[in-house]
Amino acid sequence: VVLAYTMPFWVLLLAWPLLGERVRGRQWLAVLLAAGGLIFILEPWRLQSNLVSELLALGAGLVWAGSAILAKKLRSRVQVDLLSLTAWQMLLGAVVVVAVALLVPSRPIAVTPYFVGALVYNAVLATALAWLLWLFVLDSLPAGVAGLSSLAVPAVGVLAAWIELGETPSATEFTGMLLIIAALAMLCAFALRARRRPALARS
């Protein structure tokens, strides 16, 4: 998870040469706060893993970042409907996932109401709807800002575990959530200020 959520920082690096988006001035402070928040929430010093899993997770973050850049470039050149783009991505992704599921040995699926509910939730809400909203955010904001906004996911995960499972966040997790919230608030303030300047200039 730690390495997969390096995605926003890969986006910042790729968006500079490929999209011409640069982090400027005080935006760097938001980037540093977000990075610190992610480190505090995920506590990588407690994790133990091998090199293969680390490379796979890092590759997942890099591919995720690459898909964000590609989607941004595609929408800048062609007027593609976001719902259609999401539907095709889900269909093609499902074909690959089903093929892998058939090839990898596993125990037989026990079809229960809980299993069906979890499958529907993950397929419709957590994947299709979430990806549609992600593309909308990516279409509306600079790629780097959109990428950093995804760091709200681990913060919300910690908060949800506290509410639903009674898992009280540690002091470091609290610190991480506060840092990420501060970073996102700063980015929102910068974006609002940037939008107001042209309006004031016209008036």
C-alpha positions as MATLAB code, in Angstrom:
seq = 'VVLAYTMPFWVLLLAWPLLGERVRGRQWLAVLLAAGGLIFILEPWRLQSNLVSELLALGAGLVWAGSAILAKKLRSRVQVDLLSLTAWQMLLGAVVVVAVALLVPSRPIAVTPYFVGALVYNAVLATALAWLLWLFVLDSLPAGVAGLSSLAVPAVGVLAAWIELGETPSATEFTGMLLIIAALAMLCAFALRARRRPALARS';
ca = [
       0.000    0.000    0.000;
       2.799    2.395    0.882;
       4.507    1.899   -2.465;
       1.271    1.849   -4.496;
       0.318    5.207   -2.993;
       3.496    6.735   -4.363;
       1.219    7.294   -7.395;
       0.581   11.019   -6.706;
       4.304   11.694   -6.619;
       4.883    9.771   -9.862;
       2.099   11.886  -11.391;
       3.888   15.063  -10.303;
       7.104   13.849  -11.955;
       5.403   12.706  -15.190;
       3.071   15.697  -15.507;
       5.994   18.108  -15.731;
       7.532   16.829  -19.016;
       4.399   15.244  -20.519;
       1.681   17.772  -19.633;
       3.676   20.893  -18.884;
       2.304   21.040  -15.327;
       4.811   22.269  -12.772;
       4.641   22.462   -9.003;
       5.209   26.090   -8.105;
       6.046   28.042   -4.977;
       3.852   27.252   -2.016;
       2.408   24.164   -3.734;
       5.605   22.380   -2.690;
       4.573   22.826    0.947;
       1.300   20.989    0.242;
       3.262   18.206   -1.490;
       5.591   17.829    1.513;
       2.665   17.827    3.967;
       0.862   15.171    1.918;
       3.980   12.996    1.732;
       4.503   13.296    5.475;
       0.853   12.466    6.133;
       1.054    9.334    3.975;
       4.181    8.183    5.813;
       2.588    8.726    9.231;
      -0.626    6.855    8.283;
       1.014    3.847    6.641;
       4.042    3.651    8.966;
       6.394    1.935    6.488;
       8.977    1.281    9.251;
       6.618   -1.405   10.614;
       6.256   -3.274    7.338;
       8.130   -6.397    6.279;
       8.108   -7.572    2.664;
      10.348   -9.023   -0.018;
      11.871   -7.347   -3.056;
       9.398   -8.852   -5.560;
       6.339   -7.568   -3.706;
       7.973   -4.145   -3.291;
       8.707   -3.917   -7.023;
       5.166   -5.028   -7.909;
       3.625   -2.423   -5.597;
       5.940    0.287   -6.914;
       5.084   -0.752  -10.468;
       1.375   -0.557   -9.642;
       1.803    3.028   -8.449;
       3.780    3.931  -11.572;
       1.217    2.329  -13.918;
      -1.615    4.081  -12.063;
       0.198    7.384  -12.524;
       0.775    6.614  -16.207;
      -2.924    5.914  -16.717;
      -3.765    9.296  -15.192;
      -1.384   11.049  -17.616;
      -2.786    9.093  -20.584;
      -6.382    9.906  -19.620;
      -5.472   13.575  -19.270;
      -3.788   13.666  -22.693;
      -6.650   11.746  -24.316;
      -9.272   14.160  -23.000;
      -7.206   17.131  -24.190;
      -7.148   15.808  -27.764;
     -10.482   14.008  -28.165;
     -13.881   14.682  -26.597;
     -14.413   11.244  -25.058;
     -17.436   10.773  -22.829;
     -16.275    9.906  -19.320;
     -19.007    7.300  -18.816;
     -18.078    5.536  -22.056;
     -14.377    5.661  -21.188;
     -15.100    4.170  -17.760;
     -17.335    1.443  -19.208;
     -14.681    0.332  -21.713;
     -11.978    0.329  -19.028;
     -14.123   -1.782  -16.716;
     -14.964   -4.237  -19.524;
     -11.376   -4.697  -20.677;
     -10.130   -4.884  -17.093;
     -12.753   -7.494  -16.245;
     -11.631   -9.691  -19.157;
      -8.047   -9.676  -17.849;
      -9.110  -10.304  -14.245;
     -11.378  -13.219  -15.236;
      -8.602  -14.752  -17.349;
      -6.134  -14.524  -14.449;
      -8.736  -15.930  -12.026;
      -9.262  -18.951  -14.284;
      -5.531  -19.588  -14.638;
      -4.516  -19.207  -10.983;
      -5.437  -22.196   -8.768;
      -7.823  -21.337   -5.947;
     -10.541  -22.915   -3.854;
     -14.077  -23.094   -5.337;
     -16.221  -19.974   -4.880;
     -18.933  -20.298   -2.238;
     -21.809  -18.185   -3.537;
     -23.498  -16.648   -0.492;
     -25.571  -13.473   -0.046;
     -22.576  -11.808    1.614;
     -20.319  -12.788   -1.295;
     -22.797  -11.438   -3.870;
     -23.223   -8.195   -1.910;
     -19.461   -7.731   -1.602;
     -19.003   -8.463   -5.306;
     -21.672   -5.948   -6.350;
     -20.280   -3.289   -4.009;
     -16.721   -3.765   -5.260;
     -17.675   -3.944   -8.930;
     -20.249   -1.145   -9.102;
     -19.437    1.326   -6.331;
     -15.824    0.784   -5.323;
     -14.559    0.288   -8.900;
     -16.853    1.577  -11.666;
     -18.360    4.586   -9.862;
     -15.094    5.402   -8.097;
     -13.186    5.320  -11.386;
     -15.801    7.521  -13.078;
     -15.454   10.081  -10.280;
     -11.652    9.831  -10.489;
     -11.760   10.608  -14.233;
     -14.064   13.558  -13.524;
     -11.615   14.918  -10.933;
      -8.716   14.317  -13.314;
     -10.595   16.134  -16.067;
     -11.359   19.124  -13.836;
      -8.014   19.599  -12.044;
      -4.333   19.553  -12.943;
      -3.013   15.984  -12.858;
      -0.685   16.656   -9.927;
      -3.444   18.161   -7.778;
      -5.824   15.311   -8.683;
      -3.153   12.769   -7.764;
      -2.521   14.358   -4.378;
      -6.267   14.376   -3.674;
      -6.208   10.562   -3.837;
      -4.205   10.585   -0.597;
      -7.523   11.180    1.137;
      -8.192    7.455    0.536;
      -5.871    6.052    3.247;
      -7.011    8.807    5.623;
     -10.661    7.911    5.042;
      -9.747    4.230    5.419;
      -8.311    4.841    8.890;
     -11.371    6.910    9.841;
     -13.785    4.250    8.508;
     -11.966    1.494   10.419;
     -12.372    3.592   13.554;
     -16.118    4.053   12.998;
     -17.008    0.605   11.639;
     -14.516   -1.705   13.352;
     -13.626    0.175   16.508;
      -9.943    0.361   15.512;
      -8.784    3.516   17.296;
      -6.143    5.371   15.242;
      -2.744    5.757   16.821;
      -1.134    9.130   17.445;
       0.913    8.788   14.246;
      -2.200    7.960   12.194;
      -3.986   10.992   13.644;
      -0.971   13.109   12.736;
      -0.989   11.695    9.208;
      -4.683   12.441    8.712;
      -4.218   16.014    9.915;
      -1.247   16.538    7.582;
      -3.165   15.209    4.572;
      -6.215   17.323    5.420;
      -3.963   20.381    5.740;
      -2.309   19.611    2.387;
      -5.671   19.190    0.604;
      -6.997   22.377    2.218;
      -3.937   24.261    0.970;
      -4.395   22.905   -2.561;
      -8.076   23.930   -2.527;
      -7.140   27.416   -1.317;
      -4.509   27.767   -4.058;
      -6.991   26.588   -6.713;
      -9.690   29.021   -5.546;
      -7.197   31.885   -5.507;
      -6.029   31.019   -9.029;
      -9.633   31.038  -10.291;
     -10.393   34.377   -8.670;
      -7.487   36.187  -10.293;
      -8.862   36.045  -13.900;
     -12.310   37.071  -12.638;
     -10.852   40.087  -10.819;
      -8.790   40.991  -13.871;
     -11.910   40.997  -16.080;
     -13.859   43.136  -13.612;
];
